[in-house]
Amino acid sequence: MAQLTIYLPDDLEQAVRRAARREHKTVSAYLAELARKKDGRKRKSKWSEALGKLEGSWVGRFPQIEDPPPEEP
C-alpha cells in the first residue's frame, strides 16, 4: 500500500478530520474512499453479478422457528 504526504490549509484539515470522525473512519480510510469515488476506472467486483441482483429480493417474512424443548439428561 502506498503512503502519501499531502499539505492542506488548517481549516480544510480540520474539516476532513471532522468528516472522517462523523463516518467513524480514520482520515486515511476517509480520503481513500473519496479517491475511489473519483477514480473513473472500472473495478471488478469480488461478487458475481447474479449475487448482486439478489440484494433486496426477499419478499415476505422469515418463518418463525420454535425452539425445541430442552433435552432430558
TIMI-404669 format. One record per atom (N, C-alpha, C, O): residue in three letters; y, z, x. Coordinates in pm, whole numbers, padded with zeros to 5 digits, always signed. Each point is the difference from the previous one (the first is absolute). Example, Ala and Ser with C-alpha at 12.3 -4.5 7.8 and 13.67 -1.06 7.14 Angstrom:
<atoms>
ALA-00569+00780+01319/ALA+00119+00000-00089/ALA+00120+00000+00090/ALA-00002+00066+00104/SER+00107-00138-00139/SER+00119+00006+00082/SER+00109+00073-00077/SER+00111+00017+00051/
</atoms>
This chain:
<atoms>
MET-00116+00000+00085/MET+00116+00000-00085/MET+00123+00000+00090/MET+00005+00073+00099/ALA+00091-00154-00132/ALA+00122-00011+00080/ALA+00096+00116-00030/ALA-00004+00061-00107/GLN+00087-00035+00203/GLN+00102+00103-00016/GLN+00136-00066+00025/GLN+00016-00074+00097/LEU+00080+00100-00185/LEU+00134-00057+00010/LEU+00103+00111+00009/LEU-00019+00110-00052/THR+00128-00141+00117/THR+00115+00088+00000/THR+00113-00075-00069/THR+00032-00113+00038/ILE+00027+00175-00139/ILE+00112-00064-00069/ILE+00119+00094+00002/ILE-00015+00122+00011/TYR+00132-00179-00022/TYR+00123+00078-00003/TYR+00065-00021-00136/TYR+00024-00114-00041/LEU+00006+00224-00027/LEU+00062-00005-00132/LEU+00125+00086+00000/LEU+00007+00100+00071/PRO+00092-00140-00150/PRO+00113+00091-00019/PRO-00050+00131-00061/PRO-00099+00001-00073/ASP+00168+00107+00103/ASP-00044+00132-00047/ASP-00021+00007-00151/ASP-00098+00058-00047/ASP+00190-00118-00029/ASP-00013+00007-00146/ASP-00123-00075-00048/ASP-00066+00044-00095/LEU+00033-00157+00157/LEU-00118-00076-00039/LEU-00127+00073+00040/LEU-00099-00002-00074/GLU+00100+00065+00189/GLU-00117+00076+00043/GLU-00031+00112-00101/GLU-00115+00021-00036/GLN+00219+00049-00008/GLN-00020+00107-00098/GLN-00052-00055-00132/GLN-00085+00062-00065/ALA+00135-00178+00024/ALA-00046-00062-00125/ALA-00148-00038+00011/ALA-00076+00019-00095/VAL+00034-00073+00209/VAL-00140-00038+00020/VAL-00088+00125-00001/VAL-00106+00000-00062/ARG+00151+00106+00129/ARG-00079+00124+00001/ARG-00015+00057-00141/ARG-00108+00046-00038/ARG+00216-00048-00040/ARG-00007+00051-00138/ARG-00095-00084-00084/ARG-00080+00053-00076/ALA+00090-00185+00089/ALA-00087-00090-00078/ALA-00147+00022+00037/ALA-00085+00004-00089/ALA+00056+00011+00216/ALA-00138+00025+00044/ALA-00050+00133-00056/ALA-00114+00010-00045/ARG+00199+00091+00049/ARG-00038+00131-00052/ARG-00028-00006-00150/ARG-00096+00061-00048/ARG+00179-00135-00025/ARG-00022-00015-00146/ARG-00135-00062-00030/ARG-00063+00033-00101/GLU+00018-00124+00187/GLU-00129-00067-00022/GLU-00115+00071+00072/GLU-00112-00051+00004/HIS+00141+00169+00052/HIS-00102+00081+00069/HIS-00066-00081+00111/HIS-00123-00001+00013/LYS+00205-00068+00066/LYS-00049-00081+00111/LYS+00076+00037+00126/LYS+00110+00054-00005/THR-00171-00087+00117/THR+00074+00013+00125/THR+00101-00114+00005/THR-00012-00098-00073/VAL+00112+00111+00159/VAL+00098-00106+00017/VAL-00071-00127+00046/VAL+00031-00109-00048/SER-00125+00121+00140/SER-00074-00116+00048/SER-00076-00070-00112/SER+00006-00122-00012/ALA-00076+00199-00071/ALA-00076-00059-00111/ALA+00095-00064-00101/ALA-00030-00107-00053/TYR+00141+00170+00027/TYR+00098-00054-00095/TYR+00056-00133+00050/TYR+00005-00097-00075/LEU+00036+00092+00202/LEU+00055-00124+00055/LEU-00106-00109+00013/LEU+00030-00118-00018/ALA-00154+00156+00050/ALA-00108-00098+00007/ALA-00024-00064-00137/ALA-00024-00120-00010/GLU+00031+00202-00095/GLU-00018-00054-00136/GLU+00112-00097-00034/GLU-00025-00106-00058/LEU+00148+00141+00093/LEU+00112-00092-00024/LEU-00020-00131+00074/LEU+00025-00108-00055/ALA-00069+00116+00179/ALA-00023-00121+00080/ALA-00111-00085-00061/ALA+00011-00123-00004/ARG-00119+00188-00045/ARG-00109-00076-00063/ARG+00049-00073-00124/ARG-00040-00114-00026/LYS+00127+00179-00052/LYS+00052-00064-00121/LYS+00085-00121+00033/LYS+00002-00097-00076/LYS+00068+00100+00189/LYS+00085-00111+00042/LYS-00079-00110+00072/LYS+00048-00112+00011/ASP-00166+00144+00036/ASP-00083-00095+00075/ASP-00051-00106-00097/ASP-00069+00032-00096/GLY+00102-00157+00120/GLY-00038-00108-00090/GLY-00140-00053+00019/GLY-00047-00081-00080/ARG-00022+00126+00186/ARG-00134-00053+00023/ARG-00098+00051-00105/ARG+00011+00113-00048/LYS-00105-00198+00013/LYS-00106+00040-00094/LYS-00101+00086+00074/LYS-00037-00028+00114/ARG-00005+00132-00179/ARG-00101+00087+00060/ARG-00127-00008-00084/ARG+00005-00006-00122/LYS-00118+00005+00190/LYS-00127+00003-00072/LYS-00026+00143-00044/LYS+00012+00094+00078/SER-00048-00081-00202/SER-00029+00132-00054/SER-00138+00044+00045/SER-00089-00082+00022/LYS+00072+00213-00008/LYS-00131+00054+00032/LYS-00090-00006-00124/LYS-00122+00011+00010/TRP+00185-00029-00125/TRP-00075-00001-00126/TRP-00012-00141-00051/TRP+00087-00084+00023/SER-00195+00057-00094/SER-00019-00133-00056/SER+00096-00021-00117/SER+00045+00097-00062/GLU-00016-00221+00032/GLU+00089-00031-00113/GLU-00061+00047-00131/GLU+00071+00047-00089/ALA-00204-00061+00076/ALA-00068+00043-00122/ALA+00019+00150-00025/ALA+00019+00042-00113/LEU-00025+00036+00219/LEU+00019+00144-00015/LEU+00143+00029-00044/LEU+00023+00089-00083/GLY+00073-00163+00137/GLY+00139+00019-00041/GLY+00023-00029-00147/GLY+00083+00064-00064/LYS-00157-00161+00011/LYS+00014-00034-00142/LYS-00055+00109-00091/LYS+00037+00007-00117/LEU-00125+00075+00169/LEU-00057+00109-00081/LEU+00099+00112-00025/LEU-00014+00076-00096/GLU+00114-00065+00181/GLU+00096+00109-00012/GLU+00063+00000-00140/GLU+00056-00100-00044/GLY-00066+00213-00022/GLY+00061+00016-00132/GLY-00076-00066-00112/GLY+00050-00007-00112/SER-00171-00041+00138/SER-00073-00075-00103/SER-00084+00088-00092/SER-00050-00048-00102/TRP+00035+00174+00134/TRP-00081+00089-00085/TRP+00073+00022-00132/TRP+00118+00036-00001/VAL-00188-00058-00108/VAL+00057+00022-00133/VAL-00082+00109-00067/VAL-00123-00003+00005/GLY+00189+00096-00064/GLY-00072+00106-00070/GLY+00003+00130+00079/GLY+00079+00018+00092/ARG-00169+00069-00130/ARG-00006+00131+00065/ARG-00133+00014+00071/ARG-00100-00060-00039/PHE+00101+00140+00142/PHE-00126+00029+00067/PHE-00082+00092-00090/PHE+00056+00087-00067/PRO-00187-00105+00063/PRO-00082+00086-00086/PRO-00002+00143+00053/PRO+00007+00024+00121/GLN-00015+00070-00214/GLN-00012+00141+00037/GLN-00144+00026+00041/GLN-00093-00038-00071/ILE+00075+00102+00182/ILE-00134+00035+00046/ILE-00012+00150-00009/ILE+00080+00075+00057/GLU-00180-00032-00130/GLU-00018+00143-00020/GLU-00077+00058+00118/GLU-00094-00061+00051/ASP+00135+00179-00010/ASP-00072+00067+00108/ASP-00136+00046-00051/ASP-00009+00053-00110/PRO-00096-00074+00188/PRO-00131+00050-00044/PRO-00002+00151+00010/PRO+00075+00059+00077/PRO-00161+00004-00155/PRO-00009+00146+00007/PRO-00049+00041+00138/PRO-00070-00077+00067/PRO+00106+00199-00023/PRO-00047+00045+00132/PRO-00152+00009+00003/PRO-00064+00031-00100/GLU+00009-00060+00216/GLU-00147+00008+00014/GLU-00041+00145+00016/GLU+00069+00081+00060/GLU-00184-00052-00116/GLU-00056+00136+00012/GLU-00061+00012+00140/GLU-00065-00093+00048/PRO+00086+00208+00017/PRO-00060+00018+00136/PRO-00149+00016-00004/PRO-00063+00015+00105/
</atoms>
